[in-house]
Amino acid sequence: MSMADEHIKLTDQERRAQRRRSIAIGVFLAVLVVIFYVVALIKMGSQL
């Protein structure tokens, strides 16, 4: 039996926790993108 054939069964609680972590990471990354974008606009605006 290979590693690909083995499936890990998560409980409902573990699945919900995993989903919350995934959403938190997604929100964090989106906030970082917005911060970098705003900083870039500010830096470019000061050079004009």
N, CA, C and O atoms as a GROMACS GRO file, in nm:
protein
  192
    1MET      N    1   0.085  -0.118   0.000
    1MET     CA    2   0.000   0.000   0.000
    1MET      C    3   0.089   0.124   0.000
    1MET      O    4   0.177   0.137   0.085
    2SER      N    5   0.068   0.213  -0.093
    2SER     CA    6   0.151   0.333  -0.103
    2SER      C    7   0.093   0.445  -0.017
    2SER      O    8  -0.018   0.435   0.034
    3MET      N    9   0.170   0.550  -0.004
    3MET     CA   10   0.126   0.664   0.075
    3MET      C   11   0.003   0.730   0.014
    3MET      O   12  -0.082   0.782   0.086
    4ALA      N   13  -0.009   0.727  -0.118
    4ALA     CA   14  -0.123   0.790  -0.185
    4ALA      C   15  -0.252   0.715  -0.156
    4ALA      O   16  -0.360   0.774  -0.161
    5ASP      N   17  -0.243   0.587  -0.126
    5ASP     CA   18  -0.362   0.507  -0.099
    5ASP      C   19  -0.415   0.525   0.043
    5ASP      O   20  -0.530   0.492   0.071
    6GLU      N   21  -0.331   0.577   0.131
    6GLU     CA   22  -0.371   0.594   0.270
    6GLU      C   23  -0.440   0.730   0.287
    6GLU      O   24  -0.382   0.834   0.255
    7HIS      N   25  -0.563   0.728   0.336
    7HIS     CA   26  -0.638   0.851   0.358
    7HIS      C   27  -0.654   0.872   0.507
    7HIS      O   28  -0.684   0.778   0.582
    8ILE      N   29  -0.634   0.996   0.549
    8ILE     CA   30  -0.652   1.030   0.689
    8ILE      C   31  -0.795   1.077   0.708
    8ILE      O   32  -0.841   1.168   0.640
    9LYS      N   33  -0.864   1.014   0.800
    9LYS     CA   34  -1.002   1.053   0.830
    9LYS      C   35  -1.001   1.159   0.940
    9LYS      O   36  -0.953   1.134   1.050
   10LEU      N   37  -1.053   1.276   0.909
   10LEU     CA   38  -1.061   1.383   1.007
   10LEU      C   39  -1.200   1.385   1.069
   10LEU      O   40  -1.300   1.358   1.003
   11THR      N   41  -1.203   1.418   1.196
   11THR     CA   42  -1.333   1.434   1.261
   11THR      C   43  -1.394   1.567   1.216
   11THR      O   44  -1.324   1.651   1.158
   12ASP      N   45  -1.522   1.586   1.243
   12ASP     CA   46  -1.587   1.712   1.207
   12ASP      C   47  -1.520   1.830   1.276
   12ASP      O   48  -1.504   1.937   1.216
   13GLN      N   49  -1.481   1.811   1.400
   13GLN     CA   50  -1.415   1.918   1.475
   13GLN      C   51  -1.280   1.953   1.411
   13GLN      O   52  -1.246   2.071   1.398
   14GLU      N   53  -1.203   1.852   1.373
   14GLU     CA   54  -1.073   1.876   1.308
   14GLU      C   55  -1.092   1.944   1.173
   14GLU      O   56  -1.015   2.033   1.136
   15ARG      N   57  -1.194   1.902   1.100
   15ARG     CA   58  -1.222   1.962   0.969
   15ARG      C   59  -1.259   2.110   0.984
   15ARG      O   60  -1.216   2.193   0.904
   16ARG      N   61  -1.341   2.141   1.085
   16ARG     CA   62  -1.379   2.281   1.110
   16ARG      C   63  -1.257   2.364   1.150
   16ARG      O   64  -1.242   2.477   1.105
   17ALA      N   65  -1.171   2.307   1.234
   17ALA     CA   66  -1.050   2.378   1.276
   17ALA      C   67  -0.958   2.402   1.157
   17ALA      O   68  -0.899   2.510   1.144
   18GLN      N   69  -0.946   2.303   1.070
   18GLN     CA   70  -0.863   2.317   0.951
   18GLN      C   71  -0.919   2.426   0.860
   18GLN      O   72  -0.844   2.506   0.804
   19ARG      N   73  -1.050   2.429   0.845
   19ARG     CA   74  -1.114   2.531   0.761
   19ARG      C   75  -1.092   2.670   0.819
   19ARG      O   76  -1.064   2.765   0.745
   20ARG      N   77  -1.105   2.684   0.952
   20ARG     CA   78  -1.081   2.813   1.015
   20ARG      C   79  -0.938   2.859   0.994
   20ARG      O   80  -0.913   2.977   0.966
   21ARG      N   81  -0.843   2.767   1.006
   21ARG     CA   82  -0.702   2.802   0.982
   21ARG      C   83  -0.681   2.846   0.839
   21ARG      O   84  -0.612   2.945   0.813
   22SER      N   85  -0.741   2.774   0.745
   22SER     CA   86  -0.726   2.809   0.604
   22SER      C   87  -0.784   2.947   0.575
   22SER      O   88  -0.724   3.026   0.502
   23ILE      N   89  -0.900   2.976   0.632
   23ILE     CA   90  -0.961   3.108   0.613
   23ILE      C   91  -0.874   3.216   0.675
   23ILE      O   92  -0.856   3.322   0.616
   24ALA      N   93  -0.821   3.190   0.794
   24ALA     CA   94  -0.736   3.288   0.862
   24ALA      C   95  -0.610   3.316   0.779
   24ALA      O   96  -0.569   3.431   0.767
   25ILE      N   97  -0.550   3.213   0.723
   25ILE     CA   98  -0.431   3.231   0.639
   25ILE      C   99  -0.467   3.310   0.514
   25ILE      O  100  -0.392   3.398   0.473
   26GLY      N  101  -0.581   3.280   0.454
   26GLY     CA  102  -0.625   3.353   0.335
   26GLY      C  103  -0.648   3.500   0.364
   26GLY      O  104  -0.606   3.586   0.286
   27VAL      N  105  -0.713   3.530   0.475
   27VAL     CA  106  -0.737   3.669   0.514
   27VAL      C  107  -0.605   3.739   0.541
   27VAL      O  108  -0.585   3.853   0.499
   28PHE      N  109  -0.515   3.673   0.610
   28PHE     CA  110  -0.383   3.730   0.640
   28PHE      C  111  -0.309   3.764   0.511
   28PHE      O  112  -0.251   3.872   0.499
   29LEU      N  113  -0.309   3.672   0.414
   29LEU     CA  114  -0.241   3.696   0.288
   29LEU      C  115  -0.306   3.811   0.211
   29LEU      O  116  -0.236   3.893   0.151
   30ALA      N  117  -0.438   3.819   0.213
   30ALA     CA  118  -0.507   3.928   0.145
   30ALA      C  119  -0.471   4.063   0.208
   30ALA      O  120  -0.450   4.161   0.138
   31VAL      N  121  -0.464   4.067   0.341
   31VAL     CA  122  -0.426   4.191   0.410
   31VAL      C  123  -0.283   4.229   0.374
   31VAL      O  124  -0.254   4.347   0.353
   32LEU      N  125  -0.193   4.131   0.367
   32LEU     CA  126  -0.055   4.160   0.328
   32LEU      C  127  -0.049   4.219   0.188
   32LEU      O  128   0.025   4.315   0.164
   33VAL      N  129  -0.125   4.163   0.095
   33VAL     CA  130  -0.127   4.215  -0.042
   33VAL      C  131  -0.174   4.360  -0.042
   33VAL      O  132  -0.116   4.444  -0.110
   34VAL      N  133  -0.279   4.389   0.032
   34VAL     CA  134  -0.331   4.526   0.038
   34VAL      C  135  -0.227   4.619   0.098
   34VAL      O  136  -0.208   4.730   0.048
   35ILE      N  137  -0.160   4.577   0.204
   35ILE     CA  138  -0.057   4.661   0.266
   35ILE      C  139   0.056   4.688   0.168
   35ILE      O  140   0.099   4.803   0.154
   36PHE      N  141   0.105   4.585   0.099
   36PHE     CA  142   0.212   4.605   0.001
   36PHE      C  143   0.167   4.698  -0.110
   36PHE      O  144   0.245   4.783  -0.155
   37TYR      N  145   0.044   4.684  -0.156
   37TYR     CA  146  -0.009   4.768  -0.263
   37TYR      C  147  -0.016   4.913  -0.218
   37TYR      O  148   0.025   5.003  -0.292
   38VAL      N  149  -0.066   4.938  -0.098
   38VAL     CA  150  -0.076   5.074  -0.045
   38VAL      C  151   0.062   5.134  -0.028
   38VAL      O  152   0.083   5.250  -0.064
   39VAL      N  153   0.156   5.059   0.026
   39VAL     CA  154   0.292   5.110   0.044
   39VAL      C  155   0.354   5.143  -0.091
   39VAL      O  156   0.420   5.246  -0.105
   40ALA      N  157   0.334   5.058  -0.191
   40ALA     CA  158   0.387   5.085  -0.324
   40ALA      C  159   0.326   5.211  -0.383
   40ALA      O  160   0.397   5.292  -0.443
   41LEU      N  161   0.195   5.230  -0.366
   41LEU     CA  162   0.130   5.351  -0.417
   41LEU      C  163   0.184   5.475  -0.347
   41LEU      O  164   0.206   5.578  -0.412
   42ILE      N  165   0.204   5.467  -0.217
   42ILE     CA  166   0.257   5.582  -0.142
   42ILE      C  167   0.397   5.615  -0.190
   42ILE      O  168   0.430   5.732  -0.210
   43LYS      N  169   0.481   5.513  -0.207
   43LYS     CA  170   0.619   5.537  -0.252
   43LYS      C  171   0.621   5.594  -0.393
   43LYS      O  172   0.698   5.685  -0.422
   44MET      N  173   0.537   5.541  -0.482
   44MET     CA  174   0.533   5.591  -0.619
   44MET      C  175   0.474   5.732  -0.623
   44MET      O  176   0.517   5.815  -0.703
   45GLY      N  177   0.377   5.759  -0.538
   45GLY     CA  178   0.315   5.891  -0.534
   45GLY      C  179   0.411   5.998  -0.484
   45GLY      O  180   0.403   6.112  -0.528
   46SER      N  181   0.500   5.964  -0.395
   46SER     CA  182   0.596   6.061  -0.343
   46SER      C  183   0.705   6.093  -0.444
   46SER      O  184   0.775   6.194  -0.430
   47GLN      N  185   0.721   6.010  -0.546
   47GLN     CA  186   0.824   6.033  -0.648
   47GLN      C  187   0.773   6.121  -0.761
   47GLN      O  188   0.852   6.167  -0.844
   48LEU      N  189   0.643   6.144  -0.767
   48LEU     CA  190   0.586   6.223  -0.877
   48LEU      C  191   0.606   6.370  -0.857
   48LEU      O  192   0.565   6.450  -0.940
   0.00000   0.00000   0.00000
